Amino acid sequence: MKKLTYTIATLILTTSLYSIERDYVPRAILTKEQEKVVLELAGKAGIKTVAKISSYNMFPSPFRGLRIHGVEQVNGREVSFQVLSVSHAEWLQPGAKPGKGHIRLGDFWAGKPFMRKQIILKVNKKEYRTGSIRGLKPEECEKILSQLMSDDYDLGPRVNEKTLAQVDWTKPSRFSKQGDNISAGFLHKGGPGSGFFDLQIKQDGGVLTIMQMFQAIP
């Protein structure tokens, strides 16, 4: 009976490993055995079903980290899911240790998961996610995103075109409007840990103008 139970548990774990999405950066890729440890850790921390494992760089330091994503719950445009930040001893400074209340398994440790919420935007029948929308309707954000993706915009004198080329239009982090001032955030094409951009946008009828752009570099 013990052998049968072990075989079933192993089969379930192996099957779940194949169904998990992975988004690793170079120098931060887990082996299959390490993934099993991380899945067990996630379960102990409160995430019973893991949908995605991702890693990221902590620029400008050489350190790296992990995020474990739970299964998404979708309600109309709203998406919510749990995220667990996981530390790996080999990816941090020498002597790094778990914090108070953290759970440790082998070289990995984590605290408690948090809930992340996103909003679905649709452009040309494709879905994109943004973290927050304030002062605008989702449809208005979709219009702005569509124009940015299709290069249907003008540039203010303070905007550097070479820097603008580094913006990942498929990764909008937020949209907000206060009065006539529109602000939009996007991630860097370099991926997680590479920084982000803040755009100040003006709308005049159907004309979209990027007035200013600020870049946050890790």
C-alpha beads as a LAMMPS data file, in Angstrom:
LAMMPS data file: protein, C-alpha beads

218 atoms
217 bonds

1 atom types
1 bond types

-500.0 500.0 xlo xhi
-500.0 500.0 ylo yhi
-500.0 500.0 zlo zhi

Masses

1 110.0

Atoms # bond

1 1 1 0.000 0.000 0.000
2 1 1 2.837 2.414 0.864
3 1 1 4.516 1.676 -2.465
4 1 1 1.253 2.257 -4.348
5 1 1 0.652 5.555 -2.522
6 1 1 4.188 6.704 -3.319
7 1 1 3.762 5.769 -6.994
8 1 1 0.497 7.717 -7.283
9 1 1 2.001 10.776 -5.567
10 1 1 5.016 10.646 -7.881
11 1 1 2.761 10.371 -10.937
12 1 1 0.684 13.388 -9.845
13 1 1 3.808 15.476 -9.218
14 1 1 5.357 14.479 -12.557
15 1 1 2.136 15.313 -14.392
16 1 1 1.893 18.690 -12.664
17 1 1 5.489 19.519 -13.605
18 1 1 4.634 19.087 -17.283
19 1 1 1.570 21.330 -17.027
20 1 1 3.392 24.245 -15.367
21 1 1 4.395 27.280 -17.411
22 1 1 8.045 28.319 -17.017
23 1 1 9.559 31.748 -17.545
24 1 1 13.228 31.573 -16.560
25 1 1 15.950 34.147 -17.129
26 1 1 19.515 32.980 -17.897
27 1 1 21.519 31.964 -14.792
28 1 1 18.291 31.324 -12.897
29 1 1 16.949 28.031 -14.229
30 1 1 15.824 25.250 -11.915
31 1 1 16.430 21.561 -12.481
32 1 1 13.492 19.161 -12.369
33 1 1 14.513 18.062 -8.860
34 1 1 14.685 21.676 -7.696
35 1 1 11.254 22.320 -9.189
36 1 1 9.849 19.457 -7.116
37 1 1 11.239 21.065 -3.960
38 1 1 9.795 24.446 -4.937
39 1 1 6.370 22.911 -5.624
40 1 1 6.378 21.278 -2.200
41 1 1 7.423 24.576 -0.626
42 1 1 4.619 26.403 -2.442
43 1 1 2.107 23.878 -1.116
44 1 1 3.316 24.358 2.447
45 1 1 3.073 28.144 1.981
46 1 1 -0.537 27.955 0.805
47 1 1 -0.455 27.606 -2.996
48 1 1 -1.893 24.163 -3.647
49 1 1 -1.897 24.337 -7.449
50 1 1 1.017 26.017 -9.221
51 1 1 0.391 27.439 -12.688
52 1 1 3.732 29.117 -13.375
53 1 1 7.322 29.326 -12.136
54 1 1 9.314 32.410 -13.107
55 1 1 12.743 33.762 -12.209
56 1 1 14.117 37.288 -12.382
57 1 1 17.322 39.274 -12.009
58 1 1 17.777 41.706 -9.124
59 1 1 19.705 44.296 -11.123
60 1 1 22.109 45.973 -10.544
61 1 1 23.152 43.219 -8.112
62 1 1 24.114 39.725 -9.386
63 1 1 21.361 38.135 -7.286
64 1 1 18.275 36.359 -8.627
65 1 1 14.868 35.378 -7.299
66 1 1 11.866 33.158 -7.979
67 1 1 8.126 33.711 -8.165
68 1 1 5.510 30.998 -7.963
69 1 1 2.120 31.809 -9.494
70 1 1 -1.116 30.143 -8.470
71 1 1 -4.051 29.352 -10.749
72 1 1 -5.823 32.409 -12.146
73 1 1 -9.386 33.294 -11.217
74 1 1 -11.073 35.258 -14.019
75 1 1 -14.177 37.404 -13.529
76 1 1 -14.928 39.397 -16.671
77 1 1 -11.908 41.635 -17.222
78 1 1 -10.534 41.072 -13.724
79 1 1 -7.893 38.425 -13.078
80 1 1 -6.566 37.463 -9.653
81 1 1 -3.983 34.907 -8.568
82 1 1 -1.605 34.194 -5.711
83 1 1 2.113 34.921 -6.015
84 1 1 4.802 33.481 -3.753
85 1 1 8.282 35.024 -3.687
86 1 1 10.898 32.309 -3.181
87 1 1 14.550 32.761 -2.219
88 1 1 17.318 30.379 -3.305
89 1 1 20.469 30.342 -1.156
90 1 1 22.763 29.925 -4.182
91 1 1 21.298 32.983 -5.890
92 1 1 21.738 35.415 -2.994
93 1 1 24.603 36.918 -1.029
94 1 1 26.702 34.480 1.041
95 1 1 25.139 33.819 4.416
96 1 1 21.610 34.833 3.392
97 1 1 19.027 33.251 5.698
98 1 1 15.225 32.971 5.873
99 1 1 13.323 35.691 7.681
100 1 1 11.087 35.201 10.698
101 1 1 8.083 33.034 9.880
102 1 1 9.550 31.790 6.592
103 1 1 9.341 28.142 5.570
104 1 1 12.529 26.456 4.376
105 1 1 13.035 23.334 2.281
106 1 1 16.616 22.574 1.310
107 1 1 18.177 25.682 -0.247
108 1 1 14.803 27.369 -0.804
109 1 1 12.621 29.429 1.522
110 1 1 9.536 31.627 1.324
111 1 1 7.112 33.652 3.425
112 1 1 3.412 33.970 2.672
113 1 1 1.867 34.418 -0.794
114 1 1 0.147 37.651 -1.770
115 1 1 -2.774 38.248 -4.120
116 1 1 -2.055 39.956 -7.439
117 1 1 -4.837 41.496 -9.504
118 1 1 -4.737 42.416 -13.181
119 1 1 -7.121 43.809 -15.780
120 1 1 -7.523 42.293 -19.239
121 1 1 -7.175 44.591 -22.249
122 1 1 -7.951 43.404 -25.772
123 1 1 -6.231 44.777 -28.866
124 1 1 -6.618 43.141 -32.292
125 1 1 -8.182 40.060 -30.677
126 1 1 -5.159 39.552 -28.399
127 1 1 -5.233 39.860 -24.624
128 1 1 -2.825 41.934 -22.559
129 1 1 -2.673 42.448 -18.815
130 1 1 -2.213 45.650 -16.855
131 1 1 -1.851 46.069 -13.116
132 1 1 -4.123 49.056 -12.564
133 1 1 -6.405 51.562 -14.304
134 1 1 -7.386 54.876 -12.701
135 1 1 -9.490 57.637 -14.201
136 1 1 -9.957 55.782 -17.489
137 1 1 -12.243 53.098 -18.839
138 1 1 -10.674 49.832 -20.053
139 1 1 -11.911 50.647 -23.565
140 1 1 -10.014 53.954 -23.474
141 1 1 -6.858 52.131 -22.409
142 1 1 -7.317 49.681 -25.272
143 1 1 -7.500 52.579 -27.720
144 1 1 -4.286 54.094 -26.339
145 1 1 -2.523 50.733 -26.376
146 1 1 -3.642 50.066 -29.944
147 1 1 -2.216 53.390 -31.138
148 1 1 1.081 52.804 -29.335
149 1 1 1.434 49.317 -30.806
150 1 1 0.742 50.536 -34.336
151 1 1 3.091 53.564 -34.064
152 1 1 0.077 55.846 -34.457
153 1 1 1.399 58.684 -32.294
154 1 1 3.481 61.841 -32.309
155 1 1 6.506 62.587 -30.134
156 1 1 7.184 65.614 -28.001
157 1 1 10.614 67.326 -28.262
158 1 1 11.824 65.722 -25.017
159 1 1 11.282 62.115 -26.106
160 1 1 14.311 60.098 -27.226
161 1 1 13.356 57.708 -30.034
162 1 1 16.194 55.263 -29.271
163 1 1 15.057 54.974 -25.678
164 1 1 11.433 54.651 -26.774
165 1 1 12.411 51.628 -28.885
166 1 1 13.224 49.769 -25.648
167 1 1 9.620 49.958 -24.407
168 1 1 7.688 46.687 -24.470
169 1 1 4.194 47.705 -25.583
170 1 1 2.906 44.199 -24.811
171 1 1 3.664 44.681 -21.099
172 1 1 1.579 47.631 -19.846
173 1 1 1.850 47.961 -16.071
174 1 1 -0.674 50.751 -15.458
175 1 1 -2.834 53.529 -16.942
176 1 1 -4.042 56.632 -15.127
177 1 1 -5.680 59.967 -15.925
178 1 1 -5.968 63.066 -13.780
179 1 1 -7.596 66.021 -15.463
180 1 1 -6.192 66.058 -19.002
181 1 1 -2.963 64.336 -17.973
182 1 1 -2.596 60.696 -18.984
183 1 1 0.174 58.514 -17.606
184 1 1 1.042 54.979 -18.702
185 1 1 3.665 52.548 -17.470
186 1 1 5.400 49.831 -19.493
187 1 1 8.134 47.308 -18.821
188 1 1 11.514 47.199 -20.561
189 1 1 12.009 44.763 -23.449
190 1 1 14.835 43.201 -21.439
191 1 1 12.274 41.439 -19.264
192 1 1 11.818 41.221 -15.482
193 1 1 14.406 43.179 -13.535
194 1 1 15.382 45.368 -16.515
195 1 1 13.425 48.421 -15.413
196 1 1 10.339 50.196 -16.654
197 1 1 9.135 53.366 -18.374
198 1 1 6.618 56.032 -17.438
199 1 1 4.998 57.895 -20.342
200 1 1 3.193 61.220 -20.119
201 1 1 0.606 61.266 -22.895
202 1 1 -1.630 63.933 -24.411
203 1 1 -4.825 63.182 -26.326
204 1 1 -6.280 65.724 -28.724
205 1 1 -9.200 64.148 -30.516
206 1 1 -7.768 61.076 -32.206
207 1 1 -4.185 62.358 -32.068
208 1 1 -1.949 60.762 -29.435
209 1 1 1.264 62.522 -28.425
210 1 1 3.929 61.164 -26.079
211 1 1 5.012 64.352 -24.340
212 1 1 7.606 62.969 -21.931
213 1 1 9.176 59.657 -21.029
214 1 1 10.955 58.663 -17.838
215 1 1 13.026 55.513 -17.497
216 1 1 13.633 53.673 -14.239
217 1 1 16.874 51.697 -14.393
218 1 1 17.622 49.128 -11.659

Bonds

1 1 1 2
2 1 2 3
3 1 3 4
4 1 4 5
5 1 5 6
6 1 6 7
7 1 7 8
8 1 8 9
9 1 9 10
10 1 10 11
11 1 11 12
12 1 12 13
13 1 13 14
14 1 14 15
15 1 15 16
16 1 16 17
17 1 17 18
18 1 18 19
19 1 19 20
20 1 20 21
21 1 21 22
22 1 22 23
23 1 23 24
24 1 24 25
25 1 25 26
26 1 26 27
27 1 27 28
28 1 28 29
29 1 29 30
30 1 30 31
31 1 31 32
32 1 32 33
33 1 33 34
34 1 34 35
35 1 35 36
36 1 36 37
37 1 37 38
38 1 38 39
39 1 39 40
40 1 40 41
41 1 41 42
42 1 42 43
43 1 43 44
44 1 44 45
45 1 45 46
46 1 46 47
47 1 47 48
48 1 48 49
49 1 49 50
50 1 50 51
51 1 51 52
52 1 52 53
53 1 53 54
54 1 54 55
55 1 55 56
56 1 56 57
57 1 57 58
58 1 58 59
59 1 59 60
60 1 60 61
61 1 61 62
62 1 62 63
63 1 63 64
64 1 64 65
65 1 65 66
66 1 66 67
67 1 67 68
68 1 68 69
69 1 69 70
70 1 70 71
71 1 71 72
72 1 72 73
73 1 73 74
74 1 74 75
75 1 75 76
76 1 76 77
77 1 77 78
78 1 78 79
79 1 79 80
80 1 80 81
81 1 81 82
82 1 82 83
83 1 83 84
84 1 84 85
85 1 85 86
86 1 86 87
87 1 87 88
88 1 88 89
89 1 89 90
90 1 90 91
91 1 91 92
92 1 92 93
93 1 93 94
94 1 94 95
95 1 95 96
96 1 96 97
97 1 97 98
98 1 98 99
99 1 99 100
100 1 100 101
101 1 101 102
102 1 102 103
103 1 103 104
104 1 104 105
105 1 105 106
106 1 106 107
107 1 107 108
108 1 108 109
109 1 109 110
110 1 110 111
111 1 111 112
112 1 112 113
113 1 113 114
114 1 114 115
115 1 115 116
116 1 116 117
117 1 117 118
118 1 118 119
119 1 119 120
120 1 120 121
121 1 121 122
122 1 122 123
123 1 123 124
124 1 124 125
125 1 125 126
126 1 126 127
127 1 127 128
128 1 128 129
129 1 129 130
130 1 130 131
131 1 131 132
132 1 132 133
133 1 133 134
134 1 134 135
135 1 135 136
136 1 136 137
137 1 137 138
138 1 138 139
139 1 139 140
140 1 140 141
141 1 141 142
142 1 142 143
143 1 143 144
144 1 144 145
145 1 145 146
146 1 146 147
147 1 147 148
148 1 148 149
149 1 149 150
150 1 150 151
151 1 151 152
152 1 152 153
153 1 153 154
154 1 154 155
155 1 155 156
156 1 156 157
157 1 157 158
158 1 158 159
159 1 159 160
160 1 160 161
161 1 161 162
162 1 162 163
163 1 163 164
164 1 164 165
165 1 165 166
166 1 166 167
167 1 167 168
168 1 168 169
169 1 169 170
170 1 170 171
171 1 171 172
172 1 172 173
173 1 173 174
174 1 174 175
175 1 175 176
176 1 176 177
177 1 177 178
178 1 178 179
179 1 179 180
180 1 180 181
181 1 181 182
182 1 182 183
183 1 183 184
184 1 184 185
185 1 185 186
186 1 186 187
187 1 187 188
188 1 188 189
189 1 189 190
190 1 190 191
191 1 191 192
192 1 192 193
193 1 193 194
194 1 194 195
195 1 195 196
196 1 196 197
197 1 197 198
198 1 198 199
199 1 199 200
200 1 200 201
201 1 201 202
202 1 202 203
203 1 203 204
204 1 204 205
205 1 205 206
206 1 206 207
207 1 207 208
208 1 208 209
209 1 209 210
210 1 210 211
211 1 211 212
212 1 212 213
213 1 213 214
214 1 214 215
215 1 215 216
216 1 216 217
217 1 217 218
